[in-house]
Every structure is written in structure tokens, then in C-alpha cells.
Amino acid sequence: MTDVVKTSSAAGAGRPGEVADVEQEVRRALAFRLGTTTRAELDSAVVSLRGRAGALVSRPPAEAEGMSGADRGFLLEVTHLLDNPPAPEALSHEVYSHVRALARVLRKLAAMNRDGGAGPSGSPRPPLPVRPVPGRGVGR
């Protein structure tokens, strides 16, 4: 498979190493094609993207009460993706869809971190809190 990932010198404006690595990994995951990507590549991408997304959202909540509806929806999506990884017996297209969803969410989290957490109007944006759901993830 040819590597279609191109790097940009402005990719890591916030924290050069961390954000640029995340963006490159997101581009690599989004370049996967269902018919040409092996299951092992998909499985390793799930583990890597979940770890990076978990690290970006693990910051303590600042003002959870002041979150907009869009932020709450995004938080719900992130929590759902992190709490529900594909099962080992899942079909390849299910894992492929999960990888693409994780990459899309991770791209947005990296952009939020790169911009210093500023919202669309430039106002400070509180970090998104992620709290574990009781009983979820036990025995996985």
C-alpha cells in the first residue's frame, strides 16, 4: 500500500511533537481502505487511536455545567467510542468503521488542543470531562 500521508510544518502549532504525531496517525488511519487493509493493521490502529483519544480527554473537568449541547454530544460520542471497542470476533468492516470514527473524533480533539481549547468565538473552552460509566468496561 502506498503511503499517502503528507506532513505539514504547521500541523503541530500547539505542542509540536504530540499534536503532529496525532494528526499524522489520524491521516494514516483515514487512508486505510477496507479491501486492502489487513485485520492486524485495523486492530493495531484501534489500540493506538483509543490510547491517544483517552489521553487527550483524560484532563479533569473545569466547568461541566457550562458545556454547550454540541460539546455534550461530542462528549457522548467520545465516551461511547472509548467504552465500546470492537469485539475480537467482530467483522472487519465493523472494526474499519470504528477506526474511522475514532480517527474523526481524535482529529477534533487534537484541533481543540492545538488551538488552546478556544471555542469558535475565541472564548476559552473548558476541557471535556469523561467519567467512567459504572459497570462498563468491567471484565474486558
Contact map, one row per residue, 1 for C-alpha under 8 A:
11100000000000000000000000000000000100000000000000000000000000000000000000000000000000000000000000000000000000000000000000000000000000000000
11110000000000000000000000000000000000000000000000000000000000000000000000000000000000000000000000000000000000000000000000000000000000000000
11111000000000000000000000010000000000000000000000000000000000000000000000000000000000000000000000000000000000000000000000000000000000000000
01111100000000000000000000010010000000000000000000000000000000000000000000000000000000000000000000000000000000000000000000000000000000000000
00111110000000000000000100110010000000000000000000000000000000000000000000000000000000000000000000000000000000000000000000000000000000000000
00011111000000000000000100000000000000000000000000000000000000000000000000000000000000000000000000000000000000000000000000000000000000000000
00001111101000000000000100000000000000000000000000000000000000000000000000000000000000000000000000000000000000000000000000000000000000000000
00000111111000000000000000000000000000000000000000000000000000000000000000000000000000000000000000000000000000000000000000000000000000000000
00000011111100000000000000000000000000000000000000000000000000000000000000000000000000000000000000000000000000000000000000000000000000000000
00000001111110000000000000000000000000000000000000000000000000000000000000000000000000000000000000000000000000000000000000000000000000000000
00000011111110010011001000000000000000000000000000000000000000000000000000000000000000000000000000000000000000000000000000000000000000000000
00000000111111111111000000000000000000000000000000000000000000000000000000000000000000000000000000000000000000000100000000000000000000000000
00000000011111110010000000000000000000000000000000000000000000000000000000000000000000000000000000000000000000000110000000000000000000000000
00000000000111110010000000000000000000000000000000000000000000000000000000000000000000000000000000000000000000001111000000000000000000000000
00000000000111111111000000000000000000000000000000000000000000000000000000000000000000000000000000000000000000000100000000000000000000000000
00000000001111111111000000000000000000000000000000000000000000000000000000000000000000000000000000000000000000000000000000000000000000000000
00000000000100111111100000000000000000000000000000000000000000000000000000000000000000000000000000000000000000000000000000000000000000000000
00000000000100111111110000000000000000000000000000000000000000000000000000000000000000000000000000000000000000000000000000000000000000000000
00000000001111111111111000000000000000000000000000000000000000000000000000000000000000000000000000000000000001001100000000000000000000000000
00000000001100111111111100000000000000000000000000000000000000000000000000000000000000000000000000000000000000000000000000000000000000000000
00000000000000001111111110000000000000000000000000000000000000000000000000000000000000000000000000000000000000000000000000000000000000000000
00000000000000000111111111000000000000000000000000010000000000000000000000000000000000000000000000000000011001000000000000000000000000000000
00000000001000000011111111100000000000000000000000000000000000000000000000000000000000000000000000000000001001000000000000000000000000000000
00001110000000000001111111110000000000000000000000000000000000000000000000000000000000000000000000000000000000000000000000000000000000000000
00000000000000000000111111111000000000000000000010000000000000000000000000000000000000000000000000000000000000000000000000000000000000000000
00000000000000000000011111111100000000000000000010000000000000000000000000000000000000000000000000000011011000000000000000000000000000000000
00001000000000000000001111111110000000000000000000000000000000000000000000000000000000000000000000000010000000000000000000000000000000000000
00111000000000000000000111111111000000000000000000000000000000000000000000000000000000000000000000000000000000000000000000000000000000000000
00000000000000000000000011111111000000000000100000000000000000000000000000000000000000000000000000110010000000000000000000000000000000000000
00000000000000000000000001111111000000000000000000000000000000000000000000000000000000000000000000010010000000000000000000000000000000000000
00011000000000000000000000111111100000000000000000000000000000000000000000000000000000000000000000000000000000000000000000000000000000000000
00000000000000000000000000011111110110000000000000000000000000000000000000000000000000000000000000000000000000000000000000000000000000000000
00000000000000000000000000000011111110000000000000000000000000000000000000000000000000000000000000000000000000000000000000000000000000000000
00000000000000000000000000000001111110000000000000000000000000000000000000000000000000000001100100000000000000000000000000000000000000000000
00000000000000000000000000000000111110000000000000000000000000000000000000000000000000000000000000000000000000000000000000000000000000000000
10000000000000000000000000000001111111000000000000000000000000000000000000000000000000000000000000000000000000000000000000000000000000000000
00000000000000000000000000000001111111101100000000000000000000000000000000000000000000000000000000000000000000000000000000000000000000000000
00000000000000000000000000000000000111111100000000000000000000000000000000000000000000000000000000000000000000000000000000000000000000000000
00000000000000000000000000000000000011111110000000000000000000000000000000000000000000000001000000000000000000000000000000000000000000000000
00000000000000000000000000000000000001111111000000000000000000000000000000000000000000000000000000000000000000000000000000000000000000000000
00000000000000000000000000000000000011111111100000000000000000000000000000000000000000000000000000000000000000000000000000000000000000000000
00000000000000000000000000000000000011111111110000000000000000000000000000000000000000000000001100100000000000000000000000000000000000000000
00000000000000000000000000000000000000111111111000000000000000000000000000000000000000000000001000000000000000000000000000000000000000000000
00000000000000000000000000000000000000011111111100000000000000000000000000000000000000000000000000000000000000000000000000000000000000000000
00000000000000000000000000001000000000001111111110000000000000000000000000000000000000000000000000100000000000000000000000000000000000000000
00000000000000000000000000000000000000000111111111000000000000000000000000000000000010000000001001100100000000000000000000000000000000000000
00000000000000000000000000000000000000000011111111100000000000000000000000000000000000000000000000000000000000000000000000000000000000000000
00000000000000000000000000000000000000000001111111110000000000000000000000000000000000000000000000000000000000000000000000000000000000000000
00000000000000000000000011000000000000000000111111111000000000000000000000000000000000000000000000100110010000000000000000000000000000000000
00000000000000000000000000000000000000000000011111111100000000000000000000000000010000000000000000000100000000000000000000000000000000000000
00000000000000000000000000000000000000000000001111111110000000000000000000000000000000000000000000000000000000000000000000000000000000000000
00000000000000000000010000000000000000000000000111111111000000000000000000000000000000000000000000000000010000000000000000000000000000000000
00000000000000000000000000000000000000000000000011111111100000000000000000000000010000000000000000000100110010000000000000000000000000000000
00000000000000000000000000000000000000000000000001111111110000000000000000000000010000000000000000000000000000000000000000000000000000000000
00000000000000000000000000000000000000000000000000111111111000000000000000000000000000000000000000000000000000000000000000000000000000000000
00000000000000000000000000000000000000000000000000011111111000000000000000000000000000000000000000000000000011000000000000000000000000000000
00000000000000000000000000000000000000000000000000001111111000000000000000000000000000000000000000000000000010000000000000000011110000000000
00000000000000000000000000000000000000000000000000000111111100000000000000000000000000000000000000000000000000000000000000000000110000000000
00000000000000000000000000000000000000000000000000000011111110000000000000000000000000000000000000000000000000000000000000000011100000000000
00000000000000000000000000000000000000000000000000000000011111000000000000000000000000000000000000000000000000000000000000000010100000000000
00000000000000000000000000000000000000000000000000000000001111110000000000000000000000000000000000000000000000000000000000000111110000000000
00000000000000000000000000000000000000000000000000000000000111110000000000000000000000000000000000000000000000000000000000000110100000000000
00000000000000000000000000000000000000000000000000000000000011111110000000000000000000000000000000000000000000000000000000000100000000000000
00000000000000000000000000000000000000000000000000000000000011111110000000000000000000000000000000000000000000000000000000000101100000000000
00000000000000000000000000000000000000000000000000000000000000111110000000000000000000000000000000000000000000000000000000000000000000000000
00000000000000000000000000000000000000000000000000000000000000111111000000000000000000000000000000000000000000000000000000000000000000000000
00000000000000000000000000000000000000000000000000000000000000111111101100000000000000000000000000000000000000000000000000000100000000000000
00000000000000000000000000000000000000000000000000000000000000000111111100000000000000000000000000000000000000000000000000000000000000000000
00000000000000000000000000000000000000000000000000000000000000000011111110000000000000000000000000000000000000000000000000000000000000000000
00000000000000000000000000000000000000000000000000000000000000000001111111000000000000000000000000000000000000000000000000000000000000000000
00000000000000000000000000000000000000000000000000000000000000000011111111100000000000000000000000000000000000000000000000000001000000000000
00000000000000000000000000000000000000000000000000000000000000000011111111110000000000000000000000000000000000000000000000000000000000000000
00000000000000000000000000000000000000000000000000000000000000000000111111111000000000000000000000000000000000000000000000000000000000000000
00000000000000000000000000000000000000000000000000000000000000000000011111111100000000000000000000000000000000000000000000000000000000000000
00000000000000000000000000000000000000000000000000000000000000000000001111111110000000000000000000000000000000000000000000000001110000000000
00000000000000000000000000000000000000000000000000000000000000000000000111111111000000000000000000000000000000000000000000000000000000000000
00000000000000000000000000000000000000000000000000000000000000000000000011111111100000000000000000000000000000000000000000000000000000000000
00000000000000000000000000000000000000000000000000000000000000000000000001111111110000000000000000000000100000000000000000000000000000000000
00000000000000000000000000000000000000000000000000000000000000000000000000111111111000000000000000000000000000000000000000000000010000000000
00000000000000000000000000000000000000000000000000000000000000000000000000011111111100000000000000000000000000000000000000000000000000000000
00000000000000000000000000000000000000000000000000000000000000000000000000001111111110000000000001001100000000000000000000000000000000000000
00000000000000000000000000000000000000000000000001001100000000000000000000000111111110000000000000000000000000000000000000000000000000000000
00000000000000000000000000000000000000000000000000000000000000000000000000000011111110000000000000000000000000000000000000000000000000011000
00000000000000000000000000000000000000000000000000000000000000000000000000000001111111000000000000000000000000000000000000000000000000000000
00000000000000000000000000000000000000000000010000000000000000000000000000000000111111100000000001000000000000000000000000000000000000000000
00000000000000000000000000000000000000000000000000000000000000000000000000000000000111110100011001000000000000000000000000000000000000000000
00000000000000000000000000000000000000000000000000000000000000000000000000000000000011111100000000000000000000000000000000000000000000000000
00000000000000000000000000000000000000000000000000000000000000000000000000000000000001111100000000000000000000000000000000000000000000000000
00000000000000000000000000000000000000000000000000000000000000000000000000000000000000111110000000000000000000000000000000000000000000000000
00000000000000000000000000000000000000000000000000000000000000000000000000000000000001111111011000000000000000000000000000000000000000000000
00000000000000000000000000000000000000000000000000000000000000000000000000000000000000001111111000000000000000000000000000000000000000000000
00000000000000000000000000000000010000100000000000000000000000000000000000000000000000000111111100000000000000000000000000000000000000000000
00000000000000000000000000000000010000000000000000000000000000000000000000000000000000000011111110000000000000000000000000000000000000000000
00000000000000000000000000000000000000000000000000000000000000000000000000000000000001000111111111000000000000000000000000000000000000000000
00000000000000000000000000000000000000000110010000000000000000000000000000000000000001000111111111100000000000000000000000000000000000000000
00000000000000000000000000000000010000000100000000000000000000000000000000000000000000000001111111110000000000000000000000000000000000000000
00000000000000000000000000000000000000000000000000000000000000000000000000000000000000000000111111111000000000000000000000000000000000000000
00000000000000000000000000000000000000000000010000000000000000000000000000000000100011000000011111111100000000000000000000000000000000000000
00000000000000000000000000001000000000000100110010000000000000000000000000000000000000000000001111111110000000000000000000000000000000000000
00000000000000000000000000001100000000000000000000000000000000000000000000000000000000000000000111111111000000000000000000000000000000000000
00000000000000000000000000000000000000000000000000000000000000000000000000000000100000000000000011111111100000000000000000000000000000000000
00000000000000000000000000000000000000000000010011001000000000000000000000000000100000000000000001111111110000000000000000000000000000000000
00000000000000000000000001101100000000000000000010000000000000000000000000000000000000000000000000111111111000000000000000000000000000000000
00000000000000000000000001000000000000000000000000000000000000000000000000000000000000000000000000011111111100000000000000000000000000000000
00000000000000000000000000000000000000000000000000001000000000000000000000000100000000000000000000001111111110000000000000000000000000000000
00000000000000000000010001000000000000000000000010011000000000000000000000000000000000000000000000000111111111000000000000000000000000000000
00000000000000000000011001000000000000000000000000000000000000000000000000000000000000000000000000000011111111100000000000000000000000000000
00000000000000000000000000000000000000000000000000000000000000000000000000000000000000000000000000000001111111110000000000000000000000000000
00000000000000000000000000000000000000000000000000001001100000000000000000000000000000000000000000000000111111111000000000000000000000000000
00000000000000000010011000000000000000000000000000000001000000000000000000000000000000000000000000000000011111111100000000000000000000000000
00000000000000000000000000000000000000000000000000000000000000000000000000000000000000000000000000000000001111111110000000000000000000000000
00000000000000000000000000000000000000000000000000000000000000000000000000000000000000000000000000000000000111111111110000000000000000000000
00000000000001000010000000000000000000000000000000000000000000000000000000000000000000000000000000000000000011111111100000000000000000000000
00000000000111100010000000000000000000000000000000000000000000000000000000000000000000000000000000000000000001111111100000000000000000000000
00000000000011000000000000000000000000000000000000000000000000000000000000000000000000000000000000000000000000111111110000000000000000000000
00000000000001000000000000000000000000000000000000000000000000000000000000000000000000000000000000000000000000011111110000000000000000000000
00000000000000000000000000000000000000000000000000000000000000000000000000000000000000000000000000000000000000011111111000011110000000000000
00000000000000000000000000000000000000000000000000000000000000000000000000000000000000000000000000000000000000010011111111111000000000000000
00000000000000000000000000000000000000000000000000000000000000000000000000000000000000000000000000000000000000000000111111111000000000000000
00000000000000000000000000000000000000000000000000000000000000000000000000000000000000000000000000000000000000000000011111100000000000000000
00000000000000000000000000000000000000000000000000000000000000000000000000000000000000000000000000000000000000000000011111100000000000000000
00000000000000000000000000000000000000000000000000000000000000000000000000000000000000000000000000000000000000000000011111110000000000000000
00000000000000000000000000000000000000000000000000000000000000000000000000000000000000000000000000000000000000000000011111111000000000000000
00000000000000000000000000000000000000000000000000000000000000000000000000000000000000000000000000000000000000000000111001111100000000000000
00000000000000000000000000000000000000000000000000000000000000000000000000000000000000000000000000000000000000000000111000111110000000000000
00000000000000000000000000000000000000000000000000000000000011110010000000000000000000000000000000000000000000000000100000011111000000000000
00000000000000000000000000000000000000000000000000000000101111000000000000000000000000000000000000000000000000000000100000001111100000000000
00000000000000000000000000000000000000000000000000000000101010010000001000100000000000000000000000000000000000000000000000000111110000000000
00000000000000000000000000000000000000000000000000000000111111010000000000100000000000000000000000000000000000000000000000000011111000000000
00000000000000000000000000000000000000000000000000000000110010000000000000100010000000000000000000000000000000000000000000000001111100000000
00000000000000000000000000000000000000000000000000000000000000000000000000000000000000000000000000000000000000000000000000000000111110000000
00000000000000000000000000000000000000000000000000000000000000000000000000000000000000000000000000000000000000000000000000000000011111010000
00000000000000000000000000000000000000000000000000000000000000000000000000000000000000000000000000000000000000000000000000000000001111110000
00000000000000000000000000000000000000000000000000000000000000000000000000000000000000000000000000000000000000000000000000000000000111110000
00000000000000000000000000000000000000000000000000000000000000000000000000000000000000000000000000000000000000000000000000000000000011111100
00000000000000000000000000000000000000000000000000000000000000000000000000000000001000000000000000000000000000000000000000000000000111111100
00000000000000000000000000000000000000000000000000000000000000000000000000000000001000000000000000000000000000000000000000000000000000111111
00000000000000000000000000000000000000000000000000000000000000000000000000000000000000000000000000000000000000000000000000000000000000111111
00000000000000000000000000000000000000000000000000000000000000000000000000000000000000000000000000000000000000000000000000000000000000001111
00000000000000000000000000000000000000000000000000000000000000000000000000000000000000000000000000000000000000000000000000000000000000001111
